[in-house]
C-alpha cells in the first residue's frame, strides 16, 4: 500500500509529510521544494488488542502508546503540481509518473486561501481553495485520457479485428494505474460498446471513472491555524459532497511530534490534548498553549492522523489483524503481540495464512479466533482488530 501526498507547491505538503514521518525533508515557502519524490514510513492508528488481554504489546514494527497501536504505511511526497501538468508544465510529467504507483491520494489544500493556483503567496487570503480540488481532478483526468489515447487505435483494432474484449485491452494499457480486467469491465458497463464512435466527452468521462476507482482522494484542508480558513472549509464541503474534507494543521502536528520526540510533552498522535513533562521556555509554553486553544480545543485534533486513518481504513477499506496464539501471545524473542497486518476488508482466514507465510496458506488446516477462543475455517471473514492463530501442517 502506498499513500501519495499531492497538491500544488507551498500548501504545506512537505510539512504534512514530515509531520507524519519525521523524515528529514526540505520545507520551504516556494514552489518545487520537493524535486525528487520523498518516500518514508508513516503510521495509522489502531486501538491495540493488547488491552483486551491485559497485556502490553511489544511491536516489531511501529510502536504503541497508551494501547494505541501505530502500524506502518508507506508515504510518497511528490513534486508540487501546477495547472497544465499533464502537458508537461512545471514538474508535471515527473509528478504524474511518480503518482502511478499510489493506491490513495492525500490532496493537501491551503484552506487559508493564501496561495494562488501556481503555489505563489498572495497578499491577501483571497484565493478560493475549491479551484485546487477542481484542477487536481482535471489534471489527473487529462493525464489518464492521454494514456488511453496512446493506445486507442490499438483498442479499436483489437476489439473489431482481433476480437479481444475491450476491458482486457484497457486493463493491459492501464495496468500501471492499477486497472484490472475486473475494474475495466465494471466501469465499461456505463458506456457504449461502440467505442469507434466515442466522443471526446465519452473518453473524458471514462477517464474520470477510472480515476475515481483507482486513485481515491481525501482532502487535507491544511493551515486551519490561519484565521479565515473556516469559511473556505465550509465552502469546500458544500461544493464537494463526494469527498472527505478534513481540517488539519501540519505545522502544529509537526511541532507537537517534535516536542514529544524531545520529551518535552507526552502526546499521542491524533489526540486532542498533550501533557507537558519537560522544562519549557516561556516562548515554548506560549506556543503550545496557542496550539491547544486555537486548534486542538476547536477541532479535536490537528487532523493529520485522521487523514491517514480515513485514507487507509475508509477509502481503501483496510482492516487491522493481529497474529497470536490461543495459549501464547509471545513470539520466540519474547515480544507480546509483535505484529499487526493491514488486510483488505473481505479477506479470509486463508488469505491471512498466506500473508503470514506461503507455507501456512498451502498447508492450512484451520484458524482460531483467539478473542472468542473459537475454531474457524478458511472462509472465515476477518474483522477489524481480530487476533488469529493459523494451524497448518508442518
PyMOL commands that set and color helices and strands:
alter all, ss='L'
color gray80, all
select helices_A, chain A and resi 13-21+49-53+85-87+92-99+130-150+152-160+166-173+175-177+181-188+195-197+200-214+229-239+250-261+282-299+304-315+349-356+358-362
alter helices_A, ss='H'
color red, helices_A
select strands_A, chain A and resi 2-6+38-47+63-65+68-77+104-110+216-222+245-247+265-266+275-276+318-323+341-344+364-369+374-376+386-392
alter strands_A, ss='S'
color yellow, strands_A
deselect
rebuild
show_as cartoon
